[in-house]
């Protein structure tokens, strides 16, 4: 049986990978994917702790995090499409809101 420590270690590793991806990468799509990875690692922690404590609170938080992630993905994708149509690039360095 897998213990809670292993779930939390996996969650920490996934969150660290997402953080490194956000800090290193320049492509906006990859950055949004890394943010989604970070949100999913937090969801894993919530579910593992919820199961360990025998409470449903963590699972309720997961539904809220998933709703926020879906809204973030929809708005982020719409912004990236708009930036690509205007600049023909989705590199973060090319996106400067002050010089439209």
N, CA, C and O atoms as CSV, one atom per row, in Angstrom:
chain,resi,resn,atom,element,x,y,z
A,1,UNK,N,N,0.837,-1.181,0.000
A,1,UNK,CA,C,0.000,0.000,0.000
A,1,UNK,C,C,0.882,1.245,0.000
A,1,UNK,O,O,1.918,1.285,0.664
A,2,UNK,N,N,0.467,2.243,-0.738
A,2,UNK,CA,C,1.236,3.475,-0.858
A,2,UNK,C,C,0.899,4.379,0.323
A,2,UNK,O,O,-0.272,4.593,0.637
A,3,UNK,N,N,1.935,4.908,0.976
A,3,UNK,CA,C,1.703,5.767,2.141
A,3,UNK,C,C,1.508,7.221,1.707
A,3,UNK,O,O,1.760,7.595,0.562
A,4,UNK,N,N,1.058,8.007,2.654
A,4,UNK,CA,C,0.806,9.419,2.372
A,4,UNK,C,C,2.103,10.169,2.069
A,4,UNK,O,O,2.103,11.142,1.315
A,5,UNK,N,N,3.203,9.713,2.659
A,5,UNK,CA,C,4.489,10.376,2.421
A,5,UNK,C,C,4.905,10.274,0.952
A,5,UNK,O,O,5.483,11.208,0.397
A,6,UNK,N,N,4.611,9.156,0.341
A,6,UNK,CA,C,4.962,8.983,-1.069
A,6,UNK,C,C,4.111,9.869,-1.964
A,6,UNK,O,O,4.606,10.421,-2.946
A,7,UNK,N,N,2.827,10.008,-1.630
A,7,UNK,CA,C,1.971,10.930,-2.382
A,7,UNK,C,C,2.454,12.373,-2.240
A,7,UNK,O,O,2.497,13.127,-3.212
A,8,UNK,N,N,2.814,12.738,-1.021
A,8,UNK,CA,C,3.269,14.110,-0.799
A,8,UNK,C,C,4.626,14.375,-1.455
A,8,UNK,O,O,4.881,15.482,-1.927
A,9,UNK,N,N,5.483,13.373,-1.486
A,9,UNK,CA,C,6.768,13.532,-2.182
A,9,UNK,C,C,6.557,13.686,-3.688
A,9,UNK,O,O,7.197,14.521,-4.327
A,10,UNK,N,N,5.662,12.880,-4.249
A,10,UNK,CA,C,5.339,12.999,-5.668
A,10,UNK,C,C,4.749,14.373,-5.966
A,10,UNK,O,O,5.078,14.993,-6.977
A,11,UNK,N,N,3.886,14.836,-5.087
A,11,UNK,CA,C,3.291,16.160,-5.262
A,11,UNK,C,C,4.360,17.248,-5.210
A,11,UNK,O,O,4.328,18.187,-6.006
A,12,UNK,N,N,5.301,17.128,-4.283
A,12,UNK,CA,C,6.377,18.121,-4.171
A,12,UNK,C,C,7.266,18.107,-5.410
A,12,UNK,O,O,7.694,19.163,-5.877
A,13,UNK,N,N,7.543,16.933,-5.939
A,13,UNK,CA,C,8.371,16.827,-7.148
A,13,UNK,C,C,7.654,17.464,-8.338
A,13,UNK,O,O,8.262,18.209,-9.106
A,14,UNK,N,N,6.366,17.171,-8.489
A,14,UNK,CA,C,5.597,17.749,-9.598
A,14,UNK,C,C,5.507,19.274,-9.467
A,14,UNK,O,O,5.627,19.996,-10.456
A,15,UNK,N,N,5.295,19.751,-8.244
A,15,UNK,CA,C,5.228,21.200,-8.036
A,15,UNK,C,C,6.570,21.857,-8.354
A,15,UNK,O,O,6.611,22.935,-8.946
A,16,UNK,N,N,7.659,21.211,-7.964
A,16,UNK,CA,C,8.990,21.750,-8.264
A,16,UNK,C,C,9.257,21.794,-9.763
A,16,UNK,O,O,9.810,22.771,-10.269
A,17,UNK,N,N,8.869,20.746,-10.469
A,17,UNK,CA,C,9.026,20.735,-11.929
A,17,UNK,C,C,8.220,21.857,-12.577
A,17,UNK,O,O,8.697,22.518,-13.500
A,18,UNK,N,N,7.009,22.067,-12.097
A,18,UNK,CA,C,6.187,23.159,-12.622
A,18,UNK,C,C,6.808,24.518,-12.347
A,18,UNK,O,O,6.799,25.395,-13.211
A,19,UNK,N,N,7.343,24.694,-11.157
A,19,UNK,CA,C,7.977,25.968,-10.808
A,19,UNK,C,C,9.201,26.230,-11.679
A,19,UNK,O,O,9.397,27.344,-12.166
A,20,UNK,N,N,10.013,25.213,-11.871
A,20,UNK,CA,C,11.192,25.362,-12.737
A,20,UNK,C,C,10.757,25.690,-14.160
A,20,UNK,O,O,11.371,26.533,-14.815
A,21,UNK,N,N,9.723,25.045,-14.637
A,21,UNK,CA,C,9.228,25.318,-15.989
A,21,UNK,C,C,8.729,26.738,-16.152
A,21,UNK,O,O,8.972,27.367,-17.182
A,22,UNK,N,N,8.030,27.252,-15.145
A,22,UNK,CA,C,7.542,28.632,-15.214
A,22,UNK,C,C,8.708,29.615,-15.223
A,22,UNK,O,O,8.669,30.616,-15.939
A,23,UNK,N,N,9.735,29.341,-14.441
A,23,UNK,CA,C,10.853,30.271,-14.335
A,23,UNK,C,C,11.807,30.217,-15.517
A,23,UNK,O,O,12.435,31.223,-15.847
A,24,UNK,N,N,11.927,29.067,-16.157
A,24,UNK,CA,C,12.927,28.907,-17.213
A,24,UNK,C,C,12.368,29.147,-18.605
A,24,UNK,O,O,13.011,29.810,-19.419
A,25,UNK,N,N,11.194,28.628,-18.892
A,25,UNK,CA,C,10.669,28.657,-20.253
A,25,UNK,C,C,10.190,30.042,-20.664
A,25,UNK,O,O,9.844,30.865,-19.817
A,26,UNK,N,N,10.170,30.294,-21.973
A,26,UNK,CA,C,9.736,31.579,-22.510
A,26,UNK,C,C,8.459,31.480,-23.339
A,26,UNK,O,O,7.846,32.500,-23.654
A,27,UNK,N,N,8.060,30.280,-23.690
A,27,UNK,CA,C,6.861,30.084,-24.486
A,27,UNK,C,C,5.641,30.132,-23.565
A,27,UNK,O,O,5.601,29.444,-22.545
A,28,UNK,N,N,4.652,30.943,-23.927
A,28,UNK,CA,C,3.489,31.149,-23.063
A,28,UNK,C,C,2.680,29.865,-22.883
A,28,UNK,O,O,2.142,29.633,-21.801
A,29,UNK,N,N,2.583,29.041,-23.898
A,29,UNK,CA,C,1.818,27.796,-23.785
A,29,UNK,C,C,2.496,26.852,-22.797
A,29,UNK,O,O,1.820,26.218,-21.986
A,30,UNK,N,N,3.798,26.753,-22.855
A,30,UNK,CA,C,4.528,25.890,-21.931
A,30,UNK,C,C,4.400,26.422,-20.497
A,30,UNK,O,O,4.298,25.640,-19.552
A,31,UNK,N,N,4.406,27.734,-20.338
A,31,UNK,CA,C,4.246,28.316,-19.010
A,31,UNK,C,C,2.873,27.981,-18.448
A,31,UNK,O,O,2.761,27.633,-17.273
A,32,UNK,N,N,1.826,28.080,-19.262
A,32,UNK,CA,C,0.492,27.721,-18.789
A,32,UNK,C,C,0.403,26.232,-18.469
A,32,UNK,O,O,-0.285,25.852,-17.522
A,33,UNK,N,N,1.079,25.386,-19.232
A,33,UNK,CA,C,1.086,23.956,-18.925
A,33,UNK,C,C,1.788,23.691,-17.599
A,33,UNK,O,O,1.366,22.821,-16.837
A,34,UNK,N,N,2.849,24.428,-17.320
A,34,UNK,CA,C,3.557,24.260,-16.049
A,34,UNK,C,C,2.695,24.738,-14.877
A,34,UNK,O,O,2.734,24.149,-13.797
A,35,UNK,N,N,1.928,25.794,-15.085
A,35,UNK,CA,C,1.009,26.249,-14.043
A,35,UNK,C,C,-0.053,25.189,-13.780
A,35,UNK,O,O,-0.414,24.943,-12.629
A,36,UNK,N,N,-0.551,24.566,-14.834
A,36,UNK,CA,C,-1.518,23.489,-14.672
A,36,UNK,C,C,-0.899,22.306,-13.923
A,36,UNK,O,O,-1.567,21.673,-13.105
A,37,UNK,N,N,0.368,22.008,-14.198
A,37,UNK,CA,C,1.063,20.944,-13.476
A,37,UNK,C,C,1.155,21.276,-11.992
A,37,UNK,O,O,0.976,20.400,-11.145
A,38,UNK,N,N,1.432,22.532,-11.678
A,38,UNK,CA,C,1.492,22.948,-10.280
A,38,UNK,C,C,0.127,22.817,-9.602
A,38,UNK,O,O,0.041,22.363,-8.461
A,39,UNK,N,N,-0.933,23.211,-10.298
A,39,UNK,CA,C,-2.272,23.087,-9.724
A,39,UNK,C,C,-2.649,21.614,-9.509
A,39,UNK,O,O,-3.277,21.272,-8.506
A,40,UNK,N,N,-2.267,20.752,-10.445
A,40,UNK,CA,C,-2.570,19.327,-10.282
A,40,UNK,C,C,-1.770,18.691,-9.150
A,40,UNK,O,O,-2.253,17.764,-8.499
A,41,UNK,N,N,-0.562,19.174,-8.908
A,41,UNK,CA,C,0.206,18.644,-7.780
A,41,UNK,C,C,-0.436,19.049,-6.454
A,41,UNK,O,O,-0.434,18.273,-5.498
A,42,UNK,N,N,-0.979,20.250,-6.399
A,42,UNK,CA,C,-1.704,20.667,-5.200
A,42,UNK,C,C,-2.965,19.821,-5.030
A,42,UNK,O,O,-3.316,19.444,-3.912
A,43,UNK,N,N,-3.646,19.522,-6.136
A,43,UNK,CA,C,-4.820,18.654,-6.066
A,43,UNK,C,C,-4.457,17.275,-5.517
A,43,UNK,O,O,-5.209,16.700,-4.731
A,44,UNK,N,N,-3.312,16.750,-5.929
A,44,UNK,CA,C,-2.861,15.456,-5.417
A,44,UNK,C,C,-2.642,15.518,-3.906
A,44,UNK,O,O,-3.002,14.588,-3.184
A,45,UNK,N,N,-2.060,16.600,-3.437
A,45,UNK,CA,C,-1.862,16.766,-1.990
A,45,UNK,C,C,-3.188,16.842,-1.256
A,45,UNK,O,O,-3.363,16.210,-0.214
A,46,UNK,N,N,-4.124,17.617,-1.798
A,46,UNK,CA,C,-5.441,17.725,-1.169
A,46,UNK,C,C,-6.126,16.356,-1.072
A,46,UNK,O,O,-6.675,16.009,-0.026
A,47,UNK,N,N,-6.093,15.593,-2.147
A,47,UNK,CA,C,-6.756,14.289,-2.155
A,47,UNK,C,C,-6.061,13.326,-1.196
A,47,UNK,O,O,-6.731,12.600,-0.461
A,48,UNK,N,N,-4.731,13.308,-1.191
A,48,UNK,CA,C,-3.997,12.404,-0.302
A,48,UNK,C,C,-4.269,12.741,1.162
A,48,UNK,O,O,-4.519,11.849,1.972
A,49,UNK,N,N,-4.221,14.021,1.498
A,49,UNK,CA,C,-4.480,14.408,2.888
A,49,UNK,C,C,-5.940,14.188,3.266
A,49,UNK,O,O,-6.243,13.820,4.401
A,50,UNK,N,N,-6.834,14.411,2.325
A,50,UNK,CA,C,-8.247,14.168,2.582
A,50,UNK,C,C,-8.497,12.694,2.877
A,50,UNK,O,O,-9.243,12.358,3.797
A,51,UNK,N,N,-7.880,11.826,2.105
A,51,UNK,CA,C,-8.041,10.385,2.327
A,51,UNK,C,C,-7.400,9.977,3.657
A,51,UNK,O,O,-7.960,9.172,4.402
A,52,UNK,N,N,-6.235,10.531,3.944
A,52,UNK,CA,C,-5.516,10.185,5.179
A,52,UNK,C,C,-6.291,10.614,6.421
A,52,UNK,O,O,-6.332,9.888,7.414
A,53,UNK,N,N,-6.905,11.792,6.364
A,53,UNK,CA,C,-7.634,12.309,7.518
A,53,UNK,C,C,-9.080,11.828,7.574
A,53,UNK,O,O,-9.761,12.036,8.578
A,54,UNK,N,N,-9.555,11.190,6.513
A,54,UNK,CA,C,-10.925,10.699,6.497
A,54,UNK,C,C,-11.947,11.814,6.389
A,54,UNK,O,O,-13.052,11.704,6.921
A,55,UNK,N,N,-11.585,12.877,5.707
A,55,UNK,CA,C,-12.458,14.036,5.567
A,55,UNK,C,C,-12.700,14.309,4.094
A,55,UNK,O,O,-11.887,13.943,3.245
A,56,UNK,N,N,-13.808,14.948,3.796
A,56,UNK,CA,C,-14.135,15.299,2.417
A,56,UNK,C,C,-13.700,16.724,2.069
A,56,UNK,O,O,-13.876,17.157,0.930
A,57,UNK,N,N,-13.145,17.447,3.017
A,57,UNK,CA,C,-12.792,18.850,2.783
A,57,UNK,C,C,-11.784,19.014,1.656
A,57,UNK,O,O,-11.930,19.915,0.830
A,58,UNK,N,N,-10.770,18.166,1.605
A,58,UNK,CA,C,-9.771,18.264,0.554
A,58,UNK,C,C,-10.351,18.039,-0.824
A,58,UNK,O,O,-9.948,18.689,-1.788
A,59,UNK,N,N,-11.291,17.125,-0.921
A,59,UNK,CA,C,-11.910,16.839,-2.210
A,59,UNK,C,C,-12.796,17.991,-2.667
A,59,UNK,O,O,-12.920,18.236,-3.867
A,60,UNK,N,N,-13.406,18.694,-1.733
A,60,UNK,CA,C,-14.194,19.876,-2.080
A,60,UNK,C,C,-13.279,20.976,-2.608
A,60,UNK,O,O,-13.620,21.659,-3.573
A,61,UNK,N,N,-12.106,21.151,-1.971
A,61,UNK,CA,C,-11.142,22.136,-2.452
A,61,UNK,C,C,-10.652,21.798,-3.854
A,61,UNK,O,O,-10.407,22.692,-4.664
A,62,UNK,N,N,-10.511,20.517,-4.136
A,62,UNK,CA,C,-10.060,20.094,-5.468
A,62,UNK,C,C,-11.048,20.540,-6.530
A,62,UNK,O,O,-10.632,20.967,-7.608
A,63,UNK,N,N,-12.344,20.455,-6.259
A,63,UNK,CA,C,-13.333,20.914,-7.232
A,63,UNK,C,C,-13.202,22.408,-7.490
A,63,UNK,O,O,-13.346,22.852,-8.629
A,64,UNK,N,N,-12.933,23.188,-6.450
A,64,UNK,CA,C,-12.742,24.624,-6.634
A,64,UNK,C,C,-11.468,24.913,-7.430
A,64,UNK,O,O,-11.461,25.780,-8.304
A,65,UNK,N,N,-10.402,24.192,-7.128
A,65,UNK,CA,C,-9.144,24.394,-7.860
A,65,UNK,C,C,-9.321,24.014,-9.321
A,65,UNK,O,O,-8.790,24.693,-10.200
A,66,UNK,N,N,-10.056,22.946,-9.596
A,66,UNK,CA,C,-10.292,22.539,-10.979
A,66,UNK,C,C,-11.129,23.573,-11.724
A,66,UNK,O,O,-10.897,23.814,-12.909
A,67,UNK,N,N,-12.089,24.180,-11.053
A,67,UNK,CA,C,-12.904,25.221,-11.687
A,67,UNK,C,C,-12.053,26.442,-12.007
A,67,UNK,O,O,-12.181,27.022,-13.085
A,68,UNK,N,N,-11.190,26.834,-11.085
A,68,UNK,CA,C,-10.299,27.974,-11.332
A,68,UNK,C,C,-9.317,27.646,-12.453
A,68,UNK,O,O,-9.022,28.505,-13.283
A,69,UNK,N,N,-8.810,26.422,-12.487
A,69,UNK,CA,C,-7.873,26.023,-13.542
A,69,UNK,C,C,-8.545,26.030,-14.912
A,69,UNK,O,O,-7.928,26.418,-15.905
A,70,UNK,N,N,-9.796,25.607,-14.969
A,70,UNK,CA,C,-10.511,25.623,-16.252
A,70,UNK,C,C,-10.735,27.056,-16.724
A,70,UNK,O,O,-10.572,27.354,-17.907
A,71,UNK,N,N,-11.106,27.936,-15.813
A,71,UNK,CA,C,-11.297,29.344,-16.188
A,71,UNK,C,C,-9.979,29.982,-16.601
A,71,UNK,O,O,-9.932,30.758,-17.555
A,72,UNK,N,N,-8.908,29.655,-15.881
A,72,UNK,CA,C,-7.588,30.196,-16.221
A,72,UNK,C,C,-7.139,29.709,-17.593
A,72,UNK,O,O,-6.557,30.474,-18.362
A,73,UNK,N,N,-7.402,28.459,-17.900
A,73,UNK,CA,C,-7.009,27.926,-19.206
A,73,UNK,C,C,-7.797,28.579,-20.331
A,73,UNK,O,O,-7.240,28.878,-21.387
A,74,UNK,N,N,-9.082,28.801,-20.115
A,74,UNK,CA,C,-9.900,29.425,-21.159
A,74,UNK,C,C,-9.478,30.865,-21.409
A,74,UNK,O,O,-9.327,31.274,-22.560
A,75,UNK,N,N,-9.290,31.627,-20.357
A,75,UNK,CA,C,-8.888,33.029,-20.509
A,75,UNK,C,C,-7.459,33.121,-21.045
A,75,UNK,O,O,-7.166,33.954,-21.902
A,76,UNK,N,N,-6.576,32.266,-20.538
A,76,UNK,CA,C,-5.195,32.278,-21.015
A,76,UNK,C,C,-5.080,31.923,-22.482
A,76,UNK,O,O,-4.306,32.543,-23.212
A,77,UNK,N,N,-5.835,30.942,-22.921
A,77,UNK,CA,C,-5.808,30.558,-24.333
A,77,UNK,C,C,-6.362,31.678,-25.211
A,77,UNK,O,O,-5.828,31.945,-26.288
A,78,UNK,N,N,-7.424,32.329,-24.757
A,78,UNK,CA,C,-7.978,33.454,-25.527
A,78,UNK,C,C,-6.960,34.590,-25.630
A,78,UNK,O,O,-6.821,35.197,-26.691
A,79,UNK,N,N,-6.256,34.879,-24.553
A,79,UNK,CA,C,-5.218,35.919,-24.602
A,79,UNK,C,C,-4.075,35.533,-25.533
A,79,UNK,O,O,-3.567,36.372,-26.277
A,80,UNK,N,N,-3.673,34.271,-25.492
A,80,UNK,CA,C,-2.585,33.836,-26.370
A,80,UNK,C,C,-2.988,33.900,-27.835
A,80,UNK,O,O,-2.171,34.265,-28.681
A,81,UNK,N,N,-4.217,33.556,-28.149
A,81,UNK,CA,C,-4.685,33.660,-29.541
A,81,UNK,C,C,-4.677,35.110,-29.986
A,81,UNK,O,O,-4.278,35.408,-31.112
A,82,UNK,N,N,-5.109,36.014,-29.125
A,82,UNK,CA,C,-5.104,37.437,-29.456
A,82,UNK,C,C,-3.682,37.945,-29.660
A,82,UNK,O,O,-3.415,38.666,-30.622
A,83,UNK,N,N,-2.772,37.578,-28.773
A,83,UNK,CA,C,-1.382,38.005,-28.921
A,83,UNK,C,C,-0.758,37.440,-30.186
A,83,UNK,O,O,0.011,38.125,-30.860
A,84,UNK,N,N,-1.087,36.181,-30.516
A,84,UNK,CA,C,-0.519,35.584,-31.714
A,84,UNK,C,C,-1.045,36.280,-32.967
A,84,UNK,O,O,-0.297,36.469,-33.927
A,85,UNK,N,N,-2.302,36.658,-32.970
A,85,UNK,CA,C,-2.864,37.351,-34.134
A,85,UNK,C,C,-2.224,38.731,-34.315
A,85,UNK,O,O,-2.036,39.179,-35.446
A,86,UNK,N,N,-1.895,39.394,-33.230
A,86,UNK,CA,C,-1.306,40.731,-33.324
A,86,UNK,C,C,0.201,40.696,-33.569
A,86,UNK,O,O,0.707,41.499,-34.353
A,87,UNK,N,N,0.914,39.806,-32.931
A,87,UNK,CA,C,2.374,39.788,-32.993
A,87,UNK,C,C,2.962,38.614,-33.752
A,87,UNK,O,O,4.147,38.628,-34.086
A,88,UNK,N,N,2.150,37.590,-34.032
A,88,UNK,CA,C,2.591,36.358,-34.675
A,88,UNK,C,C,3.690,35.651,-33.887
A,88,UNK,O,O,4.585,35.028,-34.458
A,89,UNK,N,N,3.602,35.761,-32.579
A,89,UNK,CA,C,4.533,35.095,-31.683
A,89,UNK,C,C,3.863,34.966,-30.322
A,89,UNK,O,O,3.073,35.824,-29.927
A,90,UNK,N,N,4.183,33.886,-29.603
A,90,UNK,CA,C,3.668,33.755,-28.248
A,90,UNK,C,C,4.809,33.669,-27.236
A,90,UNK,O,O,4.630,33.188,-26.117
A,91,UNK,N,N,5.979,34.140,-27.646
A,91,UNK,CA,C,7.085,34.221,-26.708
A,91,UNK,C,C,6.780,35.308,-25.678
A,91,UNK,O,O,6.273,36.376,-26.020
A,92,UNK,N,N,7.088,35.030,-24.441
A,92,UNK,CA,C,6.765,35.965,-23.362
A,92,UNK,C,C,7.534,37.278,-23.530
A,92,UNK,O,O,7.019,38.342,-23.184
A,93,UNK,N,N,8.748,37.215,-24.050
A,93,UNK,CA,C,9.540,38.443,-24.232
A,93,UNK,C,C,8.949,39.339,-25.308
A,93,UNK,O,O,9.143,40.554,-25.263
A,94,UNK,N,N,8.239,38.778,-26.266
A,94,UNK,CA,C,7.641,39.577,-27.341
A,94,UNK,C,C,6.341,40.260,-26.930
A,94,UNK,O,O,5.881,41.184,-27.601
A,95,UNK,N,N,5.758,39.810,-25.844
A,95,UNK,CA,C,4.477,40.369,-25.402
A,95,UNK,C,C,4.776,41.537,-24.472
A,95,UNK,O,O,5.233,41.358,-23.343
A,96,UNK,N,N,4.505,42.738,-24.976
A,96,UNK,CA,C,4.686,43.945,-24.165
A,96,UNK,C,C,3.394,44.730,-24.271
A,96,UNK,O,O,3.100,45.290,-25.327
A,97,UNK,N,N,2.628,44.781,-23.215
A,97,UNK,CA,C,1.296,45.388,-23.235
A,97,UNK,C,C,1.358,46.896,-23.443
A,97,UNK,O,O,0.361,47.487,-23.858
A,98,UNK,N,N,2.479,47.536,-23.172
A,98,UNK,CA,C,2.551,48.989,-23.247
A,98,UNK,C,C,2.813,49.493,-24.669
A,98,UNK,O,O,2.656,50.686,-24.927
A,99,UNK,N,N,3.198,48.637,-25.573
A,99,UNK,CA,C,3.566,49.072,-26.922
A,99,UNK,C,C,2.619,48.509,-27.965
A,99,UNK,O,O,3.085,47.934,-28.948
A,100,UNK,N,N,1.332,48.646,-27.801
A,100,UNK,CA,C,0.378,48.166,-28.785
A,100,UNK,C,C,0.275,49.205,-29.834
A,100,UNK,O,O,-0.477,49.041,-30.794
